């Protein structure tokens, strides 16, 4: 009974902010403005296939880059002393203390045709290069804003890996490369999966980054949904249909990714 009382605020939170919104999305997706059941809005989502593909592709690129950068950073952090870990973790989280819009505006200043980067390149006779309003700028914004969400889950798992396992692997003849790929990586897979989820999900549904750094020419799913609810073409039923399809796609991708997660964290292949 005591456990149920402790869990009750969390259950209420889940019902109010997760279950109820999902039910509302499902209702609007499968009804017309008069409340009659219809599949027209779900079928209409098919005409935006190119936007779905672009969103998945850019989010996947940003997630891979975050993993490539975040994995060694998390590993180095996990091997630092406790005193240095606190300082470095604060540096990693420091950008998250700043407003999301301000961080993105900063990149607009850096990447603009007359921005800081092009100005510096001009001093050495290069540029100006078109960096703003491109897909590369959108990916860069995703990586910058979501990189901490990759580092922190990886660090939380890696810091728990017993150094005795690494020493045992080296005693058995494993070089540094084999220790990394046959001991550290399998044990850190739960952190990898958590990091991928925490980066990919917000990246695929973002709309502020694509609008500000993509200039509106790189429309993503988040922009499309926002246009249906807040834009001139107000159509909450279509917006709900797009949101529902996006939810199914994310669940499908996450289910596939979880198949690579090891169910036995104590099993190490040497």
C-alpha angles and dihedrals in degrees: 000000000000091000091051091053091050092049095044097088090052091048091050090049091051093049095047100040103027113023098039095048091048091051090049092049090050092048095051092042093057100039136064125230089275092054096252119142114258141158094203095103093049089050091047090060089074092074089066095057092120091056091050091050092048092049094049092046096050092043090050092050091049091048093051092048091049089051093049091050098034100048098063091039091054091046092051090047092051091056096050124099117268092253094054093041091063092051095047093046089053089053090050092051096039095093089053089063089064122080113271093231093050091052091052093045088054090059090050088057092048098045102039122116088252093031130124096269095049090044091055091046089051090061089064095042099261131123152314090216125188102243102144121076093027135114089247090060090050091052090046090053091050093049093048095047099041103035093096089057088061098043098048099055090044092049093048090057099039094050088062095055108111112238088216089071091056092047091048091052091051091048088054091056104268116145122216093272094053092045089054098047101033101036114016099038097048090048092048096050094103088057091046092053092046092048093049091050094047092050102036098048097055091037094056093048100040120123107166094063095047092046096048101036098026095048094224092290092097100058114191132189092264090056090049093051092046090052091055094052103033106015132089091267092065108189113146092176093059090042090054090048092052090046091051093050090047090051091052092048092051092048090049093050092046091050090054091047093050090059087072092054114103113238092203110059092181094060111096123181111218 
